Structures are given as C-alpha cells and as structure tokens.
C-alpha cells in the first residue's frame, strides 16, 4: 500500500509512515470518495477543518 505525507503531499515509504503515523496516511486503491481526510483519525473532515489544520489533513479523491 502507498503512504502519503500530510505535510508535503508526497509519497513516503512504509517505514516512514510507521514512524510518523500522525502525519501520514496509508492509501488503498478502490475508494471513490472525495473530500479531506484527517491523518490522525482517518475520518473525513469538512473543508473548513482541512483549512484550519493543513498539516494533519490530506485531500482524498478529487478534492483540493
């Protein structure tokens, strides 16, 4: 599975994701959902929440 950093938006290794679980999100193919996801909880959040917390949220799907 791929992992992406919430801070840089770049893909990172699985080892880096394991070391920094609060600021990385593991991505699985198959989700068609659009929006923003919290890297801490893994839940979808509102766009206003994503703007307030850009270091711990990541766009998912066609968001951004």
N, C-alpha and C positions, 0 to 999 in steps of 0.2 A: 504494500500500500504506500501511497505517496503521503508526505507530510509537508505542510507549508507553514512558514513563519508568519505570525500576525503582524510583526513589526516591519518586516521588509517585503512581505508578499512573495518571497522566493521559496522555491522548493528546498527542503533540507533533508539530510539523511535521517534514517530511522533512529540512529544513535543520538543525534542532536535533538530530535523530537522527544526521546525518552528523558534526556537531561533537562529539557525545558518544557514541561507539559502545560504550564500556564500560558505560554505564548506561542504554542504551535498547535496545529490541528491536523489530524490524520484524515485524509480524504479517501473515500471509497467511490469507485465509479458506479453509476447507476442512479444516483439521486438527481431528480429533475427539479428540485426545489430551488427557488430564487429567494434571495434575501441576504441577511447578515447573520453570522453565527458567532457566538461567544466562544473563545478558545478555552475559557475556564470551565464553563458548564456544558458546552456542546449544544446548547439550545439556541434556537433562532431568537433574534432580538429585533427591536424596532430600529428603523434608520436613524432616529434621533439618538438612541442609545449608542449606536455604532459611531456617530459623530462625536459623542462625549467621551468615548473610550476607544480611540483608534488603535491603540497598542494591543488591545486584547479582543478585538473583533476582526473578522475576516469576511470579505464578500463571498457569497456562495452562488453558483449558477450565473445568471445574467445581471446580478446586482453590481453596483458601483457606477 
